[in-house]
Amino acid sequence: MTFEIIKKALNEQYGAAIAMLGHNLKSCPKELWDDRTSGPPFWHVAYHAMWFLDWYLSDSYSTREIFQSKFGDKSSHFEQLTVDNIKDIVLAPKQLIEYLSEIKEKAKNRFDNITSDALIQPSVFDWHGNSVLSSLLYNLRHVMLHIGALNLRLHRKGVKLDNWVTHQRI
């Protein structure tokens, strides 16, 4: 019984976070999408959150090591995708919305197939804590931090958001 409650909570909270990130992508005005006047553009912050959301949903060392996002960058190269070297790159809203849809499917599969034994196994990301459950919670905190930052950017541009999602199944 306890495991089913944890499994359902993870599904609902990841579903809510993915829905909120989708609201952000769909609410961003064109003039903010690639605005680089005060740091990384909106799309880059969203992509960063999505890239790590995708990567941290890896369920084994082998999938972590061969991880490759939709846009072809390997995990060890993401850090090289900085504001300084993305001058000629702009990912379109449609691209990120499609990528988020793929991540949502990956999360659904992850939580549909997770077992209680898997949750207590050592994390494939040892800097997240000592278990898969700890890693999954870390991942959720990371994506929510960036959703908050994106919400602030939208709010400052006058975009009225009603995107808080309490829970939503993936």
MDTraj code that builds the backbone (N, CA, C; nanometers):
import mdtraj as md
import numpy as np

residues = "MET THR PHE GLU ILE ILE LYS LYS ALA LEU ASN GLU GLN TYR GLY ALA ALA ILE ALA MET LEU GLY HIS ASN LEU LYS SER CYS PRO LYS GLU LEU TRP ASP ASP ARG THR SER GLY PRO PRO PHE TRP HIS VAL ALA TYR HIS ALA MET TRP PHE LEU ASP TRP TYR LEU SER ASP SER TYR SER THR ARG GLU ILE PHE GLN SER LYS PHE GLY ASP LYS SER SER HIS PHE GLU GLN LEU THR VAL ASP ASN ILE LYS ASP ILE VAL LEU ALA PRO LYS GLN LEU ILE GLU TYR LEU SER GLU ILE LYS GLU LYS ALA LYS ASN ARG PHE ASP ASN ILE THR SER ASP ALA LEU ILE GLN PRO SER VAL PHE ASP TRP HIS GLY ASN SER VAL LEU SER SER LEU LEU TYR ASN LEU ARG HIS VAL MET LEU HIS ILE GLY ALA LEU ASN LEU ARG LEU HIS ARG LYS GLY VAL LYS LEU ASP ASN TRP VAL THR HIS GLN ARG ILE".split()
xyz = np.array([
    [0.0824, -0.1205, 0.0000],
    [0.0000, 0.0000, 0.0000],
    [0.0866, 0.1267, 0.0000],
    [0.1874, 0.1324, 0.0865],
    [0.2731, 0.2508, 0.0942],
    [0.3411, 0.2772, -0.0386],
    [0.3935, 0.1718, -0.1039],
    [0.4599, 0.1887, -0.2322],
    [0.3660, 0.2481, -0.3359],
    [0.2420, 0.2011, -0.3415],
    [0.1461, 0.2526, -0.4392],
    [0.1188, 0.4011, -0.4166],
    [0.1177, 0.4450, -0.2919],
    [0.0979, 0.5877, -0.2606],
    [0.2167, 0.6688, -0.3108],
    [0.3380, 0.6191, -0.2882],
    [0.4589, 0.6891, -0.3340],
    [0.4623, 0.6939, -0.4866],
    [0.4326, 0.5832, -0.5500],
    [0.4318, 0.5757, -0.6966],
    [0.3303, 0.6741, -0.7554],
    [0.2119, 0.6781, -0.6970],
    [0.1085, 0.7704, -0.7443],
    [0.1503, 0.9155, -0.7219],
    [0.2121, 0.9444, -0.6074],
    [0.2562, 1.0817, -0.5779],
    [0.3634, 1.1266, -0.6769],
    [0.4590, 1.0406, -0.7063],
    [0.5619, 1.0757, -0.8039],
    [0.4993, 1.1042, -0.9400],
    [0.4092, 1.0187, -0.9817],
    [0.3417, 1.0365, -1.1100],
    [0.2666, 1.1693, -1.1124],
    [0.1908, 1.1972, -1.0088],
    [0.1105, 1.3206, -1.0038],
    [0.1975, 1.4458, -1.0008],
    [0.3065, 1.4428, -0.9251],
    [0.3895, 1.5620, -0.9135],
    [0.4750, 1.5851, -1.0378],
    [0.5255, 1.4794, -1.0984],
    [0.5949, 1.4955, -1.2263],
    [0.4960, 1.5425, -1.3335],
    [0.3773, 1.4868, -1.3326],
    [0.2757, 1.5299, -1.4278],
    [0.2427, 1.6775, -1.4123],
    [0.2316, 1.7232, -1.2873],
    [0.2027, 1.8646, -1.2611],
    [0.3178, 1.9537, -1.3072],
    [0.4407, 1.9134, -1.2780],
    [0.5566, 1.9935, -1.3192],
    [0.5664, 2.0017, -1.4714],
    [0.5452, 1.8903, -1.5394],
    [0.5502, 1.8893, -1.6855],
    [0.4383, 1.9770, -1.7430],
    [0.3200, 1.9718, -1.6835],
    [0.2095, 2.0569, -1.7292],
    [0.2436, 2.2048, -1.7105],
    [0.3028, 2.2389, -1.5957],
    [0.3388, 2.3786, -1.5700],
    [0.4456, 2.4270, -1.6671],
    [0.5436, 2.3434, -1.6951],
    [0.6468, 2.3816, -1.7914],
    [0.5848, 2.4004, -1.9301],
    [0.4913, 2.3150, -1.9655],
    [0.4200, 2.3312, -2.0929],
    [0.3435, 2.4623, -2.0988],
    [0.2790, 2.5009, -1.9877],
    [0.2090, 2.6305, -1.9828],
    [0.3076, 2.7444, -2.0065],
    [0.4266, 2.7346, -1.9453],
    [0.5273, 2.8395, -1.9644],
    [0.5669, 2.8517, -2.1106],
    [0.5932, 2.7378, -2.1741],
    [0.6346, 2.7406, -2.3150],
    [0.5270, 2.8030, -2.4030],
    [0.4018, 2.7679, -2.3772],
    [0.2912, 2.8177, -2.4592],
    [0.2556, 2.9637, -2.4292],
    [0.2945, 3.0126, -2.3104],
    [0.2595, 3.1495, -2.2700],
    [0.3656, 3.2527, -2.3043],
    [0.4823, 3.2089, -2.3444],
    [0.5929, 3.3023, -2.3669],
    [0.5705, 3.3849, -2.4931],
    [0.5696, 3.5182, -2.4773],
    [0.5559, 3.6034, -2.5963],
    [0.6823, 3.5988, -2.6825],
    [0.6644, 3.6237, -2.8115],
    [0.7762, 3.6166, -2.9063],
    [0.8937, 3.7043, -2.8643],
    [0.8652, 3.8228, -2.8131],
    [0.9736, 3.9151, -2.7788],
    [1.0562, 3.8676, -2.6588],
    [1.0038, 3.7793, -2.5785],
    [1.0777, 3.7270, -2.4631],
    [1.1505, 3.5975, -2.4971],
    [1.1043, 3.5234, -2.5952],
    [1.1554, 3.3898, -2.6254],
    [1.3080, 3.3874, -2.6392],
    [1.3643, 3.4819, -2.7142],
    [1.5095, 3.4826, -2.7373],
    [1.5758, 3.6085, -2.6824],
    [1.5129, 3.6743, -2.5878],
    [1.5696, 3.7950, -2.5260],
    [1.6916, 3.7556, -2.4427],
    [1.8065, 3.8137, -2.4771],
    [1.9324, 3.7798, -2.4107],
    [1.9891, 3.8972, -2.3323],
    [1.9073, 3.9975, -2.3061],
    [1.9572, 4.1180, -2.2401],
    [1.9941, 4.0963, -2.0938],
    [1.9343, 4.0004, -2.0282],
    [1.9668, 3.9796, -1.8867],
    [1.9988, 3.8335, -1.8564],
    [2.0756, 3.7726, -1.9450],
    [2.1152, 3.6339, -1.9227],
    [2.0656, 3.5422, -2.0316],
    [2.0626, 3.4143, -2.0011],
    [2.0189, 3.3173, -2.1029],
    [1.8765, 3.3463, -2.1481],
    [1.8489, 3.3264, -2.2763],
    [1.7122, 3.3488, -2.3242],
    [1.6141, 3.2505, -2.2608],
    [1.4880, 3.2861, -2.2644],
    [1.3804, 3.2054, -2.2064],
    [1.3884, 3.0612, -2.2553],
    [1.4005, 3.0443, -2.3878],
    [1.4022, 2.9097, -2.4439],
    [1.5173, 2.8279, -2.3883],
    [1.6320, 2.8913, -2.3627],
    [1.7492, 2.8185, -2.3149],
    [1.7296, 2.7708, -2.1708],
    [1.6678, 2.8530, -2.0886],
    [1.6385, 2.8122, -1.9502],
    [1.5400, 2.6953, -1.9521],
    [1.4378, 2.7049, -2.0364],
    [1.3399, 2.5961, -2.0474],
    [1.4080, 2.4696, -2.0985],
    [1.4921, 2.4840, -2.1996],
    [1.5622, 2.3687, -2.2542],
    [1.6539, 2.3047, -2.1501],
    [1.7226, 2.3867, -2.0744],
    [1.8094, 2.3366, -1.9670],
    [1.7285, 2.2511, -1.8693],
    [1.6154, 2.3021, -1.8252],
    [1.5298, 2.2274, -1.7314],
    [1.4823, 2.0971, -1.7946],
    [1.4448, 2.1018, -1.9207],
    [1.3944, 1.9831, -1.9896],
    [1.5052, 1.8816, -2.0135],
    [1.6219, 1.9292, -2.0529],
    [1.7340, 1.8409, -2.0799],
    [1.7681, 1.7591, -1.9560],
    [1.7783, 1.8273, -1.8405],
    [1.8116, 1.7554, -1.7181],
    [1.6940, 1.6711, -1.6687],
    [1.5722, 1.7172, -1.6894],
    [1.4564, 1.6352, -1.6552],
    [1.4636, 1.5031, -1.7320],
    [1.4918, 1.5117, -1.8588],
    [1.5053, 1.3945, -1.9442],
    [1.6210, 1.3056, -1.8962],
    [1.7368, 1.3646, -1.8762],
    [1.8563, 1.2894, -1.8380],
    [1.8383, 1.2205, -1.7034],
    [1.7854, 1.2947, -1.6066],
    [1.7703, 1.2401, -1.4716],
    [1.6593, 1.1349, -1.4614],
    [1.5804, 1.1189, -1.5649],
    [1.4834, 1.0091, -1.5672],
    [1.5469, 0.8780, -1.6137],
    [1.6775, 0.8811, -1.6434],
    [1.7479, 0.7581, -1.6811],
    [1.7388, 0.6583, -1.5667],
    [1.7226, 0.5320, -1.6031],
    [1.7006, 0.4309, -1.4998],
    [1.8185, 0.3379, -1.4775],
    [1.9298, 0.3614, -1.5486],
    [2.0465, 0.2769, -1.5287],
    [2.1718, 0.3528, -1.5704],
    [2.2859, 0.3026, -1.5270],
    [2.4117, 0.3645, -1.5669],
    [2.4294, 0.3599, -1.7182],
    [2.3890, 0.2509, -1.7812],
    [2.4078, 0.2403, -1.9262],
    [2.3226, 0.3430, -2.0001],
    [2.1968, 0.3632, -1.9597],
    [2.1152, 0.4649, -2.0283],
    [2.1671, 0.6043, -1.9972],
    [2.2194, 0.6241, -1.8765],
    [2.2787, 0.7536, -1.8427],
    [2.3994, 0.7805, -1.9314],
    [2.4839, 0.6804, -1.9516],
    [2.6069, 0.6993, -2.0284],
    [2.5809, 0.7212, -2.1766],
    [2.4746, 0.6644, -2.2308],
    [2.4462, 0.6810, -2.3738],
    [2.3393, 0.7863, -2.3995],
    [2.2981, 0.8580, -2.2928],
    [2.1918, 0.9564, -2.3077],
    [2.2238, 1.0540, -2.4198],
    [2.1240, 1.0798, -2.5013],
    [2.1346, 1.1794, -2.6063],
    [1.9974, 1.2427, -2.6202],
    [1.9909, 1.3736, -2.6069],
    [1.8614, 1.4399, -2.6155],
    [1.8153, 1.4476, -2.7601],
    [1.6952, 1.4942, -2.7763],
    [1.6351, 1.5070, -2.9096],
    [1.7209, 1.5918, -3.0037],
    [1.7934, 1.6870, -2.9484],
    [1.8698, 1.7799, -3.0311],
    [2.0152, 1.7366, -3.0479],
    [2.0453, 1.6130, -3.0053],
    [2.1723, 1.5525, -3.0381],
    [2.2888, 1.5817, -2.9464],
    [2.2703, 1.6585, -2.8403],
    [2.3843, 1.6864, -2.7528],
    [2.3986, 1.5763, -2.6482],
    [2.5197, 1.5322, -2.6277],
    [2.5445, 1.4293, -2.5265],
    [2.5551, 1.4973, -2.3904],
    [2.5265, 1.4223, -2.2863],
    [2.5219, 1.4779, -2.1513],
    [2.6480, 1.5537, -2.1164],
    [2.7635, 1.5046, -2.1530],
    [2.8875, 1.5714, -2.1152],
    [2.9075, 1.7019, -2.1905],
    [2.8290, 1.7255, -2.2940],
    [2.8467, 1.8468, -2.3734],
    [2.7444, 1.9558, -2.3414],
    [2.6455, 1.9277, -2.2569],
    [2.5439, 2.0295, -2.2325],
    [2.6051, 2.1566, -2.1764],
    [2.7025, 2.1418, -2.0870],
    [2.7622, 2.2587, -2.0233],
    [2.8256, 2.3519, -2.1261],
    [2.8609, 2.2986, -2.2427],
    [2.9204, 2.3810, -2.3476],
    [2.8160, 2.4663, -2.4200],
    [2.6889, 2.4360, -2.4025],
    [2.5816, 2.5112, -2.4662],
    [2.5474, 2.6299, -2.3759],
    [2.6323, 2.7332, -2.3801],
    [2.6174, 2.8500, -2.2947],
    [2.5664, 2.9683, -2.3763],
    [2.5322, 3.0754, -2.3057],
    [2.4838, 3.1964, -2.3725],
    [2.5864, 3.2478, -2.4729],
    [2.7138, 3.2363, -2.4401],
    [2.8182, 3.2863, -2.5283],
    [2.8302, 3.2072, -2.6583],
    [2.8021, 3.0773, -2.6540],
    [2.8214, 2.9994, -2.7762],
    [2.6910, 2.9537, -2.8412],
    [2.5796, 3.0156, -2.8050],
    [2.4524, 2.9837, -2.8713],
    [2.4006, 3.1033, -2.9506],
    [2.4898, 3.1932, -2.9868],
    [2.4497, 3.3156, -3.0558],
    [2.3661, 3.2892, -3.1810],
    [2.3972, 3.1814, -3.2520],
    [2.3270, 3.1513, -3.3766],
    [2.2208, 3.0434, -3.3598],
    [2.1921, 3.0048, -3.2344],
    [2.0962, 2.8977, -3.2089],
    [1.9716, 2.9556, -3.1427],
    [1.8570, 2.9184, -3.1924],
    [1.7299, 2.9462, -3.1260],
    [1.6410, 2.8248, -3.1494],
    [1.6074, 2.7558, -3.0422],
    [1.5116, 2.6463, -3.0552],
    [1.3718, 2.7062, -3.0515],
    [1.2864, 2.6628, -3.1401],
    [1.1514, 2.7165, -3.1533],
    [1.0590, 2.6594, -3.0468],
    [0.9540, 2.7347, -3.0114],
    [0.8570, 2.6832, -2.9137],
    [0.8040, 2.5450, -2.9515],
    [0.7723, 2.5260, -3.0786],
    [0.7192, 2.3967, -3.1233],
    [0.8180, 2.2838, -3.0944],
    [0.9483, 2.3082, -3.1171],
    [1.0494, 2.2065, -3.0895],
    [1.0501, 2.1674, -2.9420],
    [1.0437, 2.2674, -2.8550],
    [1.0489, 2.2377, -2.7112],
    [0.9196, 2.1741, -2.6626],
    [0.8082, 2.2140, -2.7182],
    [0.6800, 2.1517, -2.6802],
    [0.6790, 2.0042, -2.7213],
    [0.7308, 1.9752, -2.8393],
    [0.7409, 1.8354, -2.8837],
    [0.8378, 1.7570, -2.7951],
    [0.9494, 1.8188, -2.7595],
    [1.0475, 1.7535, -2.6720],
    [0.9844, 1.7252, -2.5354],
    [0.9089, 1.8207, -2.4832],
    [0.8430, 1.8012, -2.3545],
    [0.7436, 1.6858, -2.3615],
    [0.6768, 1.6716, -2.4740],
    [0.5845, 1.5603, -2.4922],
    [0.6584, 1.4262, -2.4860],
    [0.7771, 1.4221, -2.5445],
    [0.8581, 1.3006, -2.5394],
    [0.9042, 1.2713, -2.3963],
    [0.9423, 1.3754, -2.3241],
    [0.9845, 1.3589, -2.1851],
    [0.8673, 1.3094, -2.1012],
    [0.7502, 1.3622, -2.1281],
    [0.6303, 1.3191, -2.0548],
    [0.6082, 1.1696, -2.0749],
    [0.6240, 1.1214, -2.1970],
    [0.6079, 0.9790, -2.2255],
    [0.7158, 0.8973, -2.1543],
    [0.8373, 0.9487, -2.1517],
    [0.9463, 0.8801, -2.0808],
    [0.9145, 0.8711, -1.9316],
    [0.8658, 0.9810, -1.8737],
    [0.8307, 0.9813, -1.7315],
    [0.7168, 0.8842, -1.7040],
    [0.6185, 0.8829, -1.7918],
    [0.5048, 0.7909, -1.7739],
    [0.5547, 0.6463, -1.7716],
    [0.6382, 0.6113, -1.8667],
    [0.6935, 0.4763, -1.8716],
    [0.7770, 0.4457, -1.7475],
    [0.8539, 0.5442, -1.7039],
    [0.9389, 0.5248, -1.5852],
    [0.8539, 0.4928, -1.4636],
    [0.7472, 0.5709, -1.4428],
    [0.6669, 0.5522, -1.3221],
    [0.5673, 0.4377, -1.3351],
    [0.5239, 0.4065, -1.4547],
    [0.4372, 0.2893, -1.4725],
    [0.5122, 0.1603, -1.4416],
    [0.6427, 0.1602, -1.4684],
    [0.7208, 0.0378, -1.4561],
    [0.8108, 0.0315, -1.3326],
    [0.8111, 0.1360, -1.2520],
    [0.9003, 0.1367, -1.1361],
    [0.8493, 0.0409, -1.0288],
    [0.9432, -0.0190, -0.9574],
    [0.9074, -0.1111, -0.8497],
    [0.9553, -0.0546, -0.7166],
    [0.9038, -0.1084, -0.6106],
    [0.9479, -0.0633, -0.4777],
    [1.0961, -0.0929, -0.4591],
    [1.1423, -0.2052, -0.5108],
    [1.2847, -0.2375, -0.5006],
    [1.3697, -0.1367, -0.5775],
    [1.3213, -0.0917, -0.6921],
    [1.3965, 0.0052, -0.7719],
    [1.4116, 0.1377, -0.6984],
    [1.3107, 0.1804, -0.6256],
    [1.3163, 0.3089, -0.5540],
    [1.4242, 0.3125, -0.4466],
    [1.4573, 0.1984, -0.3906],
    [1.5571, 0.1976, -0.2820],
    [1.6969, 0.1606, -0.3321],
    [1.7095, 0.1353, -0.4618],
    [1.8412, 0.1057, -0.5195],
    [1.9265, 0.2325, -0.5194],
    [2.0592, 0.2172, -0.5241],
    [2.1456, 0.3350, -0.5351],
    [2.1122, 0.4150, -0.6609],
    [2.1157, 0.5440, -0.6504],
    [2.0869, 0.6317, -0.7639],
    [2.1945, 0.6187, -0.8693],
    [2.1550, 0.6281, -0.9963],
    [2.2544, 0.6319, -1.1036],
    [2.3231, 0.7684, -1.1074],
    [2.2722, 0.8615, -1.0317],
    [2.3312, 0.9946, -1.0172],
    [2.3703, 1.0092, -0.8704],
    [2.4907, 0.9647, -0.8356],
    [2.5276, 0.9540, -0.6955],
    [2.5358, 1.0886, -0.6224],
    [2.5397, 1.1992, -0.6931],
    [2.5395, 1.3302, -0.6280],
    [2.3990, 1.3709, -0.5830],
    [2.2979, 1.2920, -0.6128],
    [2.1589, 1.3214, -0.5735],
    [2.1199, 1.2612, -0.4406],
    [2.2018, 1.1832, -0.3832],
    [2.1640, 1.1133, -0.2614],
    [2.1866, 0.9652, -0.2787],
    [2.1342, 0.8898, -0.1870],
    [2.1702, 0.7486, -0.1836],
    [2.0690, 0.6538, -0.2462],
    [1.9640, 0.7054, -0.3094],
    [1.8635, 0.6156, -0.3659],
    [1.8012, 0.6744, -0.4919],
    [1.7357, 0.5878, -0.5671],
    [1.6612, 0.6319, -0.6842],
    [1.5522, 0.7298, -0.6417],
    [1.4846, 0.7022, -0.5312],
    [1.3807, 0.7931, -0.4834],
    [1.4384, 0.9320, -0.4565],
    [1.5526, 0.9387, -0.3912],
    [1.6162, 1.0677, -0.3654],
    [1.6476, 1.1399, -0.4962],
    [1.6969, 1.0664, -0.5954],
    [1.7294, 1.1241, -0.7251],
    [1.6055, 1.1788, -0.7948],
    [1.4964, 1.1045, -0.7878],
    [1.3717, 1.1498, -0.8508],
    [1.3193, 1.2771, -0.7846],
    [1.3317, 1.2863, -0.6526],
    [1.2889, 1.4073, -0.5816],
    [1.3798, 1.5252, -0.6151],
    [1.5094, 1.5005, -0.6253],
    [1.6046, 1.6040, -0.6651],
    [1.5681, 1.6596, -0.8026],
    [1.5388, 1.5696, -0.8945],
    [1.5019, 1.6074, -1.0301],
    [1.3781, 1.6976, -1.0297],
    [1.2818, 1.6616, -0.9489],
    [1.1594, 1.7410, -0.9384],
    [1.1884, 1.8803, -0.8825],
    [1.2737, 1.8879, -0.7796],
    [1.3112, 2.0194, -0.7248],
    [1.3813, 2.1034, -0.8302],
    [1.4695, 2.0410, -0.9096],
    [1.5436, 2.1142, -1.0120],
    [1.4500, 2.1738, -1.1167],
    [1.3586, 2.0936, -1.1677],
    [1.2685, 2.1448, -1.2718],
    [1.1777, 2.2542, -1.2147],
    [1.1334, 2.2397, -1.0909],
    [1.0460, 2.3416, -1.0309],
    [1.1204, 2.4734, -1.0069],
    [1.2491, 2.4667, -0.9748],
    [1.3294, 2.5886, -0.9599],
    [1.3259, 2.6685, -1.0900],
    [1.3430, 2.5993, -1.2025],
    [1.3450, 2.6683, -1.3311],
    [1.2057, 2.7110, -1.3760],
    [1.1047, 2.6367, -1.3409],
    [0.9680, 2.6808, -1.3702],
    [0.9404, 2.8118, -1.2973],
    [0.9840, 2.8217, -1.1727],
    [0.9677, 2.9464, -1.0978],
    [1.0400, 3.0623, -1.1640],
    [1.1621, 3.0383, -1.2113],
    [1.2381, 3.1436, -1.2797],
    [1.1688, 3.1864, -1.4088],
    [1.1154, 3.0903, -1.4829],
    [1.0432, 3.1228, -1.6061],
    [0.9142, 3.1983, -1.5748],
    [0.8445, 3.1574, -1.4682],
    [0.7247, 3.2303, -1.4257],
    [0.7574, 3.3760, -1.3965],
    [0.8692, 3.4002, -1.3283],
    [0.9094, 3.5371, -1.2953],
    [0.9348, 3.6176, -1.4223],
    [1.0038, 3.5599, -1.5179],
    [1.0283, 3.6296, -1.6452],
    [0.8970, 3.6651, -1.7149],
    [0.8047, 3.5702, -1.7170],
    [0.6748, 3.5957, -1.7802],
    [0.5985, 3.7030, -1.7049],
    [0.5984, 3.6959, -1.5741],
    [0.5286, 3.7954, -1.4912],
    [0.5847, 3.9352, -1.5174],
    [0.7161, 3.9474, -1.5247],
    [0.7797, 4.0774, -1.5496],
    [0.7434, 4.1344, -1.6861],
    [0.7079, 4.0487, -1.7803],
    [0.6647, 4.0936, -1.9132],
    [0.5134, 4.1164, -1.9184],
    [0.4455, 4.1023, -1.8045],
    [0.3024, 4.1282, -1.7991],
    [0.2156, 4.0103, -1.8379],
    [0.2746, 3.8933, -1.8509],
    [0.1964, 3.7739, -1.8853],
    [0.1288, 3.7249, -1.7583],
    [-0.0031, 3.7176, -1.7637],
    [-0.0796, 3.6698, -1.6490],
    [-0.0859, 3.5179, -1.6562],
    [-0.0293, 3.4559, -1.5550],
    [-0.0247, 3.3096, -1.5529],
    [-0.1222, 3.2544, -1.4504],
    [-0.1904, 3.1535, -1.4909],
    [-0.2725, 3.0755, -1.3994],
    [-0.2305, 2.9306, -1.4215],
    [-0.1010, 2.9061, -1.3921],
    [-0.0474, 2.7766, -1.4313],
    [-0.0096, 2.6866, -1.3147],
    [-0.0485, 2.7224, -1.1924],
    [-0.0147, 2.6337, -1.0819],
    [-0.0998, 2.5087, -1.0925],
    [-0.0352, 2.3944, -1.0968],
    [-0.1026, 2.2662, -1.1067],
    [-0.0704, 2.1901, -0.9785],
    [-0.1713, 2.1567, -0.9000],
    [-0.1478, 2.0884, -0.7720],
    [-0.1057, 1.9440, -0.7915],
    [-0.1689, 1.8761, -0.8837],
    [-0.1332, 1.7384, -0.9185],
    [-0.2021, 1.7037, -1.0502],
    [-0.1335, 1.6222, -1.1256],
    [-0.1884, 1.5807, -1.2557],
    [-0.1166, 1.4535, -1.2971],
    [-0.1906, 1.3501, -1.3189],
    [-0.1297, 1.2248, -1.3628],
    [-0.0623, 1.2457, -1.4982],
    [0.0504, 1.1804, -1.5140],
    [0.1219, 1.1895, -1.6410],
    [0.0392, 1.1211, -1.7482],
])
top = md.Topology()
chain = top.add_chain()
for i, resn in enumerate(residues, 1):
    res = top.add_residue(resn, chain, resSeq=i)
    for name in ("N", "CA", "C"):
        top.add_atom(name, md.element.get_by_symbol(name[0]), res)
traj = md.Trajectory(xyz[None], top)
